[in-house]
Amino acid sequence: MNIQEISQGKKIDAQEMIEFYDQLDEVDCPFMYGRWKGFEVVTGHPMNGLLEQANWYGKLFIDQETVYPLVLLNAKKTALFFLDPKWLPLNLDFSFLKNNSKYLAGGLKLLKTKDSKARLRMTEFRGKISATMIYDEKPIHDVFRKIDENTVLGWMDLKQQAQPYFFILQRDHQSSLGFE
C-alpha cells in the first residue's frame, strides 16, 4: 500500500483497504497523544471529499480524556480551530454538501468549540484491541492501526454504515499553525 498515493487522493478499492487495515498492528492510547494531520482515503465512500472541502486538518489527542476529534483550518488557512461534532447530523445528504461546498467551511465556523469532544479507549475491533477515539455525543468510534511510528490508519466505525470510511493520520511535529 503506497501511503503517498493515498494522501494524494488516489482511489483505493474498499476491500483492499479492509485487508490492509486487518494486517496492521494495534496501537495503545499514549501512542496517539499529540497533533495529527489527516488525509481521507478515497474508496468511493459517500463522505469522500467532504472533509477536504470543510478544511479538515486532523485530530488532537492530549490524553485519554481530552481529545479534539475535528480540527479544521480557518477560511484563510492561517490558524486551526476545534469543531463541535454534536451539531452535525449523521443523515446528511453528502452530495448536497459537496455541491454547495463554498458555504461549508464558513458555516462550520459557527460550530467552533474550545471543549474536548471525544476520548480514547482501548477497544476490540475486527479481532484486535487497539486505541479507539470515541465521540462524546455521536455513535462513532475511530479505531486506529499502526502503519509506522508516525502514521496510523483510522477506520470510522459508525453504526448502520454499510461501507467503511478510512483516513490516515500522520504525526504533526512541524506545523507552525496555532489555534484560534
Backbone bond lengths (Angstrom), bond angles and torsions (degrees), N, CA, C in turn:
res aa  C-N    CA-C-N  psi(-1)  N-CA   C-N-CA  omega(-1)  CA-C   N-CA-C  phi
1 M - - - 1.462 - - 1.532 107.88 -
2 N 1.320 117.30 127.27 1.461 121.79 -178.30 1.525 109.70 -97.34
3 I 1.329 116.33 104.66 1.468 121.73 -177.11 1.526 110.94 -63.52
4 Q 1.328 117.24 -35.19 1.465 121.10 178.54 1.530 110.55 -59.25
5 E 1.333 117.35 -46.23 1.465 121.00 179.33 1.526 111.09 -64.96
6 I 1.326 116.30 -39.99 1.465 120.23 179.00 1.527 110.13 -62.03
7 S 1.343 116.89 -45.88 1.465 120.29 -177.67 1.530 111.70 -68.00
8 Q 1.323 117.35 -16.17 1.461 121.03 177.22 1.529 112.03 -96.05
9 G 1.332 117.07 5.45 1.454 121.11 173.38 1.511 116.36 91.72
10 K 1.333 118.56 13.92 1.467 120.03 177.01 1.524 109.13 -65.83
11 K 1.340 116.60 133.01 1.464 120.46 -178.81 1.528 110.10 -71.39
12 I 1.332 114.41 133.74 1.457 123.11 -179.67 1.526 108.15 -120.90
13 D 1.307 116.66 140.89 1.458 121.49 177.03 1.532 109.57 -64.79
14 A 1.331 116.77 132.47 1.469 121.44 -176.95 1.523 111.59 -59.42
15 Q 1.313 117.87 -40.97 1.470 120.40 179.83 1.526 110.62 -65.51
16 E 1.325 117.09 -36.57 1.467 121.19 176.27 1.531 110.38 -62.62
17 M 1.330 117.00 -39.77 1.470 120.70 178.47 1.527 110.85 -67.07
18 I 1.311 117.19 -39.52 1.467 120.88 178.07 1.524 109.82 -60.39
19 E 1.328 116.91 -45.87 1.458 121.05 -179.85 1.534 110.99 -64.90
20 F 1.323 117.67 -40.78 1.457 122.02 177.32 1.526 110.23 -62.65
21 Y 1.331 116.65 -47.89 1.463 122.58 179.21 1.528 110.63 -56.37
22 D 1.325 116.63 -46.89 1.460 121.11 -176.00 1.527 113.10 -63.37
23 Q 1.325 118.11 -24.93 1.474 119.55 -179.66 1.526 113.05 -87.81
24 L 1.336 117.51 -10.77 1.469 120.87 -177.81 1.526 111.77 -76.51
25 D 1.342 115.42 155.87 1.461 121.91 179.30 1.530 111.25 -80.87
26 E 1.325 114.26 158.35 1.446 122.57 176.60 1.531 110.23 -73.22
27 V 1.337 115.59 163.89 1.465 122.27 170.76 1.521 107.70 -130.51
28 D 1.344 115.89 154.17 1.466 118.92 175.29 1.530 109.27 -95.79
29 C 1.307 116.27 170.72 1.466 120.82 -176.40 1.529 113.02 -59.79
30 P 1.350 120.00 -47.90 1.465 119.07 -179.52 1.535 113.68 -59.11
31 F 1.329 117.42 -28.48 1.457 120.78 177.10 1.531 110.70 -57.72
32 M 1.315 117.00 -31.62 1.466 121.89 -174.69 1.529 113.52 -83.16
33 Y 1.323 119.05 -11.99 1.463 120.76 -176.17 1.531 110.75 -60.59
34 G 1.333 114.71 136.27 1.455 121.04 177.90 1.526 111.73 125.15
35 R 1.319 114.42 -175.24 1.465 121.55 179.39 1.531 108.30 -96.42
36 W 1.333 115.19 135.83 1.454 121.98 -177.29 1.530 110.10 -127.37
37 K 1.310 115.75 136.46 1.467 123.19 174.39 1.517 107.34 -91.78
38 G 1.334 117.14 133.43 1.449 120.61 -175.43 1.523 114.50 -109.48
39 F 1.326 114.77 152.59 1.458 123.26 175.53 1.524 108.42 -139.28
40 E 1.306 116.39 133.25 1.460 119.53 174.77 1.524 109.99 -71.18
41 V 1.319 115.99 147.91 1.453 121.77 169.43 1.525 105.51 -99.25
42 V 1.313 116.44 118.65 1.467 121.50 -176.62 1.524 108.95 -82.90
43 T 1.336 114.65 110.86 1.468 121.12 179.71 1.525 111.81 -125.22
44 G 1.323 117.00 2.21 1.458 120.27 -174.23 1.516 112.81 92.80
45 H 1.333 117.08 7.48 1.463 121.50 176.57 1.530 108.80 -63.65
46 P 1.330 118.64 143.54 1.478 120.63 -179.82 1.525 113.90 -56.49
47 M 1.336 118.08 -25.70 1.466 120.36 179.51 1.529 113.07 -80.93
48 N 1.334 118.05 -15.09 1.465 120.09 -177.05 1.514 110.95 -53.69
49 G 1.325 115.43 128.57 1.458 122.59 179.45 1.511 113.58 96.83
50 L 1.317 116.89 -23.19 1.462 120.66 -175.95 1.530 112.25 -68.31
51 L 1.319 117.65 -45.52 1.463 119.63 -179.37 1.526 111.56 -64.83
52 E 1.319 116.34 -38.13 1.467 119.08 177.71 1.526 110.63 -62.22
53 Q 1.322 116.71 -43.09 1.467 120.67 179.11 1.526 111.99 -67.04
54 A 1.318 116.52 -24.30 1.464 120.94 178.94 1.531 111.74 -86.05
55 N 1.326 116.98 3.25 1.476 122.88 -177.05 1.524 112.09 65.21
56 W 1.346 115.58 37.82 1.460 120.33 177.45 1.515 109.77 -61.75
57 Y 1.314 115.43 131.26 1.461 121.49 177.75 1.532 111.26 -102.28
58 G 1.334 116.34 -46.92 1.458 119.61 -178.57 1.509 112.40 162.04
59 K 1.352 115.76 -139.79 1.459 122.42 -176.04 1.522 109.57 -139.35
60 L 1.341 114.99 157.80 1.461 120.89 176.93 1.522 108.57 -131.47
61 F 1.338 115.11 124.43 1.463 122.36 179.36 1.522 107.93 -115.93
62 I 1.330 117.01 111.41 1.471 121.65 178.33 1.524 110.06 -86.90
63 D 1.316 116.00 -50.63 1.457 123.47 176.99 1.526 106.14 -158.60
64 Q 1.326 117.81 -171.03 1.461 119.70 -176.09 1.527 113.94 -65.16
65 E 1.313 117.96 -25.37 1.464 121.40 -177.72 1.522 113.85 -101.10
66 T 1.327 117.59 -10.19 1.461 121.44 -173.65 1.518 109.57 -124.44
67 V 1.334 114.33 95.40 1.461 121.18 -176.97 1.522 109.08 -131.96
68 Y 1.308 115.22 134.51 1.468 122.80 176.75 1.525 106.58 -110.01
69 P 1.341 117.07 100.13 1.465 120.63 -170.60 1.523 115.01 -73.51
70 L 1.315 117.16 -26.05 1.463 120.41 -177.57 1.523 109.61 -128.60
71 V 1.323 115.51 100.14 1.453 122.33 175.58 1.526 106.75 -102.97
72 L 1.326 116.02 123.04 1.460 121.43 -177.76 1.519 111.13 -118.96
73 L 1.327 115.29 155.56 1.461 122.23 171.20 1.515 108.63 -83.14
74 N 1.330 117.51 143.41 1.459 119.29 174.69 1.531 108.82 -69.48
75 A 1.327 117.16 172.53 1.467 121.75 -174.60 1.529 112.45 -58.76
76 K 1.326 117.59 -34.25 1.469 121.54 179.82 1.529 112.40 -83.92
77 K 1.338 116.06 -5.75 1.470 123.14 -178.68 1.530 111.90 59.75
78 T 1.340 114.82 36.84 1.464 120.80 -179.45 1.524 113.01 -110.83
79 A 1.324 117.81 -11.91 1.470 121.93 -178.75 1.529 108.76 -155.14
80 L 1.311 114.83 165.79 1.461 121.97 -179.46 1.523 110.17 -109.52
81 F 1.339 115.51 155.31 1.458 120.07 171.63 1.523 108.81 -145.52
82 F 1.330 115.21 161.84 1.460 121.92 -179.95 1.517 109.20 -96.95
83 L 1.319 115.71 135.15 1.459 121.91 178.98 1.522 109.41 -101.29
84 D 1.326 116.47 137.16 1.465 122.16 175.44 1.523 108.08 -87.93
85 P 1.336 118.69 106.91 1.464 120.76 -177.10 1.527 114.45 -72.00
86 K 1.332 116.57 -8.35 1.466 120.32 -177.47 1.525 111.88 -54.42
87 W 1.312 116.71 -35.22 1.463 121.24 -173.70 1.523 113.54 -89.02
88 L 1.328 117.76 -0.45 1.460 120.57 -179.91 1.525 109.76 -90.05
89 P 1.336 117.31 111.67 1.469 118.81 178.67 1.528 110.51 -68.58
90 L 1.323 116.50 140.07 1.461 120.72 -177.93 1.523 112.80 -79.87
91 N 1.314 117.16 -13.02 1.465 120.46 -179.00 1.527 111.37 -101.30
92 L 1.330 116.33 33.66 1.453 121.25 -179.64 1.525 111.55 -66.28
93 D 1.325 116.17 151.70 1.453 121.82 169.52 1.530 105.83 -86.22
94 F 1.324 116.23 97.02 1.466 120.39 -174.38 1.521 112.03 -63.26
95 S 1.328 117.50 -34.11 1.469 119.06 179.92 1.527 110.45 -65.81
96 F 1.329 117.92 -37.92 1.473 120.91 177.13 1.528 109.96 -61.88
97 L 1.331 116.17 -45.37 1.462 119.83 179.94 1.527 111.35 -62.62
98 K 1.330 116.42 -42.87 1.465 119.69 -179.36 1.529 110.72 -64.37
99 N 1.320 116.74 -38.67 1.467 120.78 -179.26 1.522 112.51 -72.12
100 N 1.323 117.68 -17.70 1.465 122.66 179.36 1.526 110.44 -119.14
101 S 1.313 116.42 36.48 1.458 121.41 -171.86 1.524 113.43 -65.62
102 K 1.322 117.81 -20.03 1.470 118.50 179.88 1.525 111.12 -62.24
103 Y 1.325 116.88 -22.97 1.463 120.90 178.64 1.529 112.38 -93.95
104 L 1.320 116.39 -17.42 1.456 121.27 -171.01 1.530 112.68 -63.70
105 A 1.331 117.67 -55.65 1.465 120.39 -175.28 1.526 111.43 -60.76
106 G 1.328 117.65 -41.97 1.465 120.71 178.95 1.514 112.36 -67.18
107 G 1.318 116.73 -39.66 1.459 121.18 179.66 1.513 112.67 -66.49
108 L 1.319 116.60 -35.91 1.460 120.13 -179.51 1.520 111.70 -66.11
109 K 1.308 117.31 -24.45 1.471 121.69 178.21 1.536 110.69 -57.64
110 L 1.343 115.31 -27.92 1.467 120.33 179.06 1.530 112.18 -70.01
111 L 1.329 116.71 -16.34 1.468 121.76 -178.16 1.533 112.25 -99.95
112 K 1.315 115.86 18.76 1.461 122.73 -177.77 1.536 110.71 -65.09
113 T 1.337 115.52 145.26 1.459 121.05 177.77 1.533 109.50 -143.93
114 K 1.294 115.73 162.16 1.474 121.94 171.48 1.529 110.35 -108.18
115 D 1.335 116.28 -8.19 1.457 121.91 -173.81 1.525 112.59 -90.12
116 S 1.311 115.29 145.55 1.460 121.85 172.30 1.529 108.52 -61.54
117 K 1.333 117.45 141.08 1.462 121.06 -176.80 1.528 113.64 -127.81
118 A 1.357 115.72 16.00 1.460 119.77 178.11 1.527 108.83 -160.42
119 R 1.322 115.46 175.04 1.457 121.18 176.61 1.529 109.06 -145.34
120 L 1.308 116.30 165.94 1.463 122.70 178.95 1.517 110.46 -108.29
121 R 1.316 115.57 137.69 1.453 122.36 175.02 1.519 108.39 -145.82
122 M 1.312 115.67 158.17 1.451 121.40 172.84 1.526 106.89 -88.07
123 T 1.327 116.74 123.95 1.459 120.38 178.54 1.521 110.04 -134.18
124 E 1.325 115.08 158.35 1.462 121.47 176.32 1.519 108.27 -90.83
125 F 1.323 116.29 129.64 1.467 122.07 178.49 1.525 107.47 -149.94
126 R 1.306 116.56 124.26 1.464 123.02 177.79 1.540 111.39 55.20
127 G 1.342 114.29 40.07 1.453 119.88 171.81 1.515 116.79 86.85
128 K 1.334 117.53 2.63 1.466 120.04 179.36 1.524 109.46 -133.62
129 I 1.340 116.12 149.79 1.465 121.65 177.20 1.522 107.55 -100.66
130 S 1.334 116.32 120.19 1.461 120.60 -175.37 1.526 110.53 -146.24
131 A 1.341 115.36 165.47 1.463 121.02 178.15 1.530 109.79 -60.18
132 T 1.327 114.40 135.37 1.460 121.51 -176.86 1.522 109.00 -135.72
133 M 1.325 115.52 129.87 1.463 120.54 175.20 1.522 107.36 -90.37
134 I 1.330 115.63 122.58 1.459 121.81 -177.82 1.523 108.38 -111.11
135 Y 1.323 115.72 118.26 1.461 120.32 178.06 1.525 109.75 -65.09
136 D 1.324 117.08 142.21 1.460 121.32 -179.60 1.527 112.38 -66.73
137 E 1.319 117.89 -38.19 1.463 119.79 -170.47 1.521 114.05 -128.89
138 K 1.317 116.97 20.24 1.465 121.89 177.82 1.525 108.60 -135.59
139 P 1.329 117.52 148.46 1.476 119.45 177.90 1.528 110.98 -81.32
140 I 1.340 115.86 58.47 1.460 121.91 -177.39 1.522 109.44 -126.84
141 H 1.324 115.00 132.69 1.458 122.58 173.01 1.521 107.05 -124.41
142 D 1.319 117.61 124.01 1.465 122.21 173.28 1.524 106.78 -98.25
143 V 1.326 116.70 114.06 1.459 122.13 -175.15 1.527 108.49 -104.19
144 F 1.344 116.14 126.58 1.452 121.25 -171.95 1.518 112.58 -104.64
145 R 1.337 114.92 144.02 1.455 123.21 173.09 1.533 108.15 -131.96
146 K 1.305 115.59 147.33 1.467 122.94 -172.49 1.527 112.14 -84.76
147 I 1.339 114.93 123.59 1.464 121.01 170.72 1.525 108.58 -90.41
148 D 1.336 115.96 -48.42 1.468 121.58 173.21 1.528 107.45 -155.47
149 E 1.316 117.79 -172.35 1.472 121.46 -174.68 1.529 113.78 -62.18
150 N 1.323 117.32 -19.14 1.469 121.07 -177.23 1.517 113.44 -124.65
151 T 1.333 117.52 11.58 1.457 120.77 -175.24 1.521 110.19 -142.45
152 V 1.339 115.96 132.80 1.462 120.88 174.47 1.527 109.30 -128.55
153 L 1.321 114.34 154.73 1.458 121.67 172.51 1.520 107.02 -106.00
154 G 1.330 116.19 126.76 1.451 121.30 178.60 1.515 111.01 -105.76
155 W 1.318 116.07 141.25 1.463 123.55 174.68 1.519 105.61 -116.84
156 M 1.325 117.49 114.29 1.457 121.65 177.17 1.527 107.84 -79.16
157 D 1.313 115.10 108.10 1.458 122.21 -179.73 1.526 107.71 -94.23
158 L 1.312 115.50 103.01 1.463 123.35 -177.83 1.521 108.16 -115.23
159 K 1.313 115.93 125.42 1.461 121.07 -179.31 1.522 110.62 -52.88
160 Q 1.306 116.10 134.41 1.466 124.98 177.62 1.531 113.50 67.17
161 Q 1.314 116.90 22.01 1.465 120.04 176.21 1.522 108.44 -92.68
162 A 1.316 116.26 124.08 1.457 120.66 -175.76 1.527 112.64 -73.03
163 Q 1.317 117.36 -35.28 1.460 122.04 -175.35 1.530 109.59 -118.77
164 P 1.332 118.08 135.59 1.463 118.80 178.90 1.531 111.39 -69.04
165 Y 1.326 114.65 147.34 1.463 121.50 174.71 1.523 107.03 -111.46
166 F 1.333 116.40 123.02 1.455 122.36 -177.60 1.518 111.15 -111.79
167 F 1.336 115.03 151.39 1.460 121.65 173.47 1.520 108.46 -150.78
168 I 1.312 114.90 157.99 1.462 121.52 177.98 1.521 108.56 -112.64
169 L 1.317 116.46 139.03 1.464 122.42 172.67 1.523 108.59 -117.48
170 Q 1.341 115.13 133.92 1.461 121.09 174.85 1.515 108.64 -120.99
171 R 1.331 116.01 135.79 1.463 120.09 179.41 1.518 110.15 -54.17
172 D 1.327 114.69 139.95 1.465 120.91 -177.51 1.527 107.91 -117.08
173 H 1.329 116.01 89.07 1.458 121.56 179.69 1.525 112.40 -90.93
174 Q 1.330 117.31 -18.62 1.460 120.05 -166.44 1.517 115.22 -112.69
175 S 1.310 118.79 -7.13 1.461 119.43 -176.21 1.531 110.80 -64.06
176 S 1.306 115.02 136.74 1.470 120.51 176.57 1.515 110.85 -96.48
177 L 1.347 117.01 0.78 1.463 119.97 -179.19 1.523 110.67 -68.17
178 G 1.310 115.89 132.55 1.463 121.39 176.11 1.516 109.98 -100.55
179 F 1.322 115.45 179.70 1.454 121.84 -179.46 1.521 110.13 -103.32
180 E 1.335 114.97 141.25 1.475 120.98 177.45 1.511 110.16 -70.59
